[in-house]
Amino acid sequence: MIKLENISFDHCIKCTVCTIYCPVARATHHFPGPKQSGPDMERLRIKSPGLLDDSLKYCTNCKRCEIACPSNVKIADIIQSSKWRYFKKTFRMRDFFLARTDLMGGVATRASFLVNFFIKLFPVKFFLDRFMKIPSERRFPRYAQGTFRAWYKKHRKEQEEFAEKAVYFHGCYVNYNNHDLGKDVITVLNAMNVGVIVTDEKCCGVPLIANGYIDKARKNALFNIESLAKSATESGARIVSASSSCSFALKHEYPNLLELDNSAIFDGLDYITRFIHERFEKGNVPAMKPVPIRAAYHSPCHLERMGGVMNTIEVLKKIPGLDLTILHSECCGIAGTYGFKKEYYKVAQKVGDELFKRIERAKPEIVITDCETCKWQIEMSTPYRVEHPVTVLARAIDGKKL
Amino acid sequence: MRYDCIIIGGGLSGLTCGIRLAEKGARCAVISTGMSALHFSSGSIDLFGNEGEGKIVFRPFEFLEAFIGSNPLHPYARCGSSRVREALFYFRDQLDLEDIDLYNNDDANHFHVTTLGTLKPTFFSQRSVFNEKIRLAFEKKSKIAALNFEGYRDFYPELAVINLKRNVLFRNIEISSGKILYPDYGDPQRNPFEYRSIDIARIFDTERYLEDLAAQIRTAAGDAAFAAMPAFLGIINFKRHHQLLQQLTGLLIYEIPTLPPSILGMRIDNALKSRFAALGGVYIAGDTVRGGTIAGGRLESVLTENGGSSALYAGSFVLASGSFFSGGLVSDFSRVREPVFGLRVYSHAERSKWHAQEFFPRSGHPFLEFGVETDERFNPLTDDGQRVGNLYCTGALLPHYNPIREGSGGGVAVSTGYRAAELILAGNR
């Protein structure tokens, strides 16, 4: 039975505009493009799941098709949900591990030195490539020792003393890989007289969705909605996240793809630069020292989809001394766990190729972007260091070297 | 968030308006639901092509002088013909800064050829569609070769040739048709029948295949002076590749816009966005304005789908959300409405009068003349009759003109967009 509310594919007028702007269709002819894999094939799939075409697995869920669509068809959602609705569920060790960022992080942060050391060794890389189908060319993000949450516990008191507070969804990356970014969020918000509250959270679900663990993603989503809503209501605070993809999932993937009611957090939730920019506009701008560095800014796909890019740009423009080039909006190709899979690695790199060339031409000292996986991809594929906008802002505030 | 001006709709009209405002230092944001109708356009800018029932207008500005007097509600009349001219040439200058040459035929209309081989009068065209050399070669009745890529489904040169031969202008001109094979670029996975214009454009956005292509064109074109082909010259390096290919073949390479997506239209879209961004404009893509707060005859703020309850504020707003196709107008069973603010719409009460009996009537379909009723300053009225003084309606959203029958869509979009910008700037002074 076709659910009547689920016929957004029927609004497709077959204009092919989405396929023009699809970075994957541009990179490989193996992917027939969002129109065909999404609304076109959806009709057939509804008739008979036997008509399922494997090629839709090439979709990275970057959402650029949805940005381009003049008819408001949720193209990427249609393709994503087909992945778990129609494909036979088979257990793949690799996908399981890639999807469980929190599980992996929880283990790795106990002995990060060992993990970081071993993962770079040739035999390990060879094993991962050969048996796990994780390409040996792929560089892994380093794990931190201990968790951000453990560090935060020691500083909770001082944060609770602020009159205005924000509930901070730190995400797996800050918790297990990059505590400094979490600390930078605190530095920046504190400088604006906002205390940072960290509450219970689980992985936002982005890697789970990408690897077909929808039930688990839903479970996490329900947990996060409840936990964030409770914490925000108690403290009367807004909710912020400094990961563009986590924010996107919390705000848009939950209702559109996971079909969950997130109205309890939807209006209160901001990607961090929107929260900061709104306060900047009202005159709450902290004192900043110049950050004399030439930077190229790359806008991540999911931030584009949320319409949040302008906030980041406006915030960066406020940093004195920062020589900023805005790169033409292009997908970097990694798409979370997509670029960690051997069968897609080449496509991922080809997707990013245009962006890498543009970065080269901009001749920056650093690249700035909002997304951690974009950071991994750009740091692996170009010679440049990549920093989060909040980190740059934090250095302007504390005057330390970027 | 606050801007000087928020423009709802990122098409030809909205971006022309945004460019003018941003150039004068206004902080502007354009909010667009998806890509604009330029992706479905010919990439030529029409001014006024047909009067009455299919009679061609040759000198549109001369025609407008008289036309405006007898059609006071027409958007051109509301702009005034000198302002229409100012707007169109301003538009051309802006595209020139983005490296697109728009040619006009000394103030007269010229024709561009459609995929079906019909002729459409238009005012500005890109160099690969019209220029002095093309005019000269045509006047000399030079032979034309209509060529297609083998397997490409959006152009049938044989059909185009039959239709062109029916036209009196082509009676004494020899036209042949021929085929070109795609270059072998090492990807056997895909059937050439699946290629759309954008796939071909991407192949030729790299220079690698131009020599091979030139050799094929020379063979297929025989002794013709023109090679007319579906628009394929890419979106980035098209100007250079057009020149190169003309040099390599010694022929005039003529591009025919195919639909959809239109390569020629996308070039304009690209250029306008790039110009707007260069002037500091903010382009918010993939978001939809859901409504706004109107109080005391002024629109204070708007709400968007992605923004949830946090509003966007501006001193002035422009509604350039297009007609039925782009969702600027919506038709229900019994009425036509404007979905964002519920503005007062001009239409017929009786549904059976919305359209003509034939699919392609010479008199045009009445529904194309529906739209948001405005005063001479393009300010609309709310449903309860309240004038909204800081909201300007432009482009295909406007009533009392018929873009298809008149061949006037591009000109109205550009001139009303420009006019709205001027009114906003004058109001701020």
HADDOCK unambig.tbl for C-alpha pairs under 7 A between the chains (distance, minus, plus):
assign (segid A and resid 15 and name CA) (segid B and resid 260 and name CA) 5.93 0.50 0.50
assign (segid A and resid 15 and name CA) (segid B and resid 261 and name CA) 6.50 0.50 0.50
assign (segid A and resid 16 and name CA) (segid B and resid 261 and name CA) 6.39 0.50 0.50
assign (segid A and resid 17 and name CA) (segid B and resid 261 and name CA) 6.32 0.50 0.50
assign (segid A and resid 20 and name CA) (segid B and resid 198 and name CA) 6.42 0.50 0.50
assign (segid A and resid 29 and name CA) (segid B and resid 189 and name CA) 6.97 0.50 0.50
assign (segid A and resid 29 and name CA) (segid B and resid 190 and name CA) 6.51 0.50 0.50
assign (segid A and resid 30 and name CA) (segid B and resid 189 and name CA) 6.88 0.50 0.50
assign (segid A and resid 66 and name CA) (segid B and resid 286 and name CA) 6.78 0.50 0.50
assign (segid A and resid 67 and name CA) (segid B and resid 34 and name CA) 5.43 0.50 0.50
assign (segid A and resid 67 and name CA) (segid B and resid 285 and name CA) 6.05 0.50 0.50
assign (segid A and resid 67 and name CA) (segid B and resid 286 and name CA) 3.94 0.50 0.50
assign (segid A and resid 68 and name CA) (segid B and resid 34 and name CA) 4.23 0.50 0.50
assign (segid A and resid 68 and name CA) (segid B and resid 35 and name CA) 5.03 0.50 0.50
assign (segid A and resid 68 and name CA) (segid B and resid 286 and name CA) 6.40 0.50 0.50
assign (segid A and resid 69 and name CA) (segid B and resid 34 and name CA) 4.51 0.50 0.50
assign (segid A and resid 69 and name CA) (segid B and resid 35 and name CA) 6.26 0.50 0.50
assign (segid A and resid 70 and name CA) (segid B and resid 33 and name CA) 5.74 0.50 0.50
assign (segid A and resid 70 and name CA) (segid B and resid 34 and name CA) 4.03 0.50 0.50
assign (segid A and resid 70 and name CA) (segid B and resid 35 and name CA) 5.46 0.50 0.50
assign (segid A and resid 70 and name CA) (segid B and resid 36 and name CA) 6.89 0.50 0.50
assign (segid A and resid 70 and name CA) (segid B and resid 326 and name CA) 6.82 0.50 0.50
assign (segid A and resid 267 and name CA) (segid B and resid 308 and name CA) 5.87 0.50 0.50
assign (segid A and resid 267 and name CA) (segid B and resid 309 and name CA) 6.07 0.50 0.50
assign (segid A and resid 278 and name CA) (segid B and resid 1 and name CA) 6.62 0.50 0.50
assign (segid A and resid 305 and name CA) (segid B and resid 286 and name CA) 6.50 0.50 0.50
assign (segid A and resid 306 and name CA) (segid B and resid 306 and name CA) 6.08 0.50 0.50
assign (segid A and resid 307 and name CA) (segid B and resid 284 and name CA) 6.05 0.50 0.50
assign (segid A and resid 307 and name CA) (segid B and resid 285 and name CA) 6.89 0.50 0.50
assign (segid A and resid 307 and name CA) (segid B and resid 287 and name CA) 6.92 0.50 0.50
assign (segid A and resid 307 and name CA) (segid B and resid 306 and name CA) 6.92 0.50 0.50
assign (segid A and resid 310 and name CA) (segid B and resid 282 and name CA) 6.99 0.50 0.50
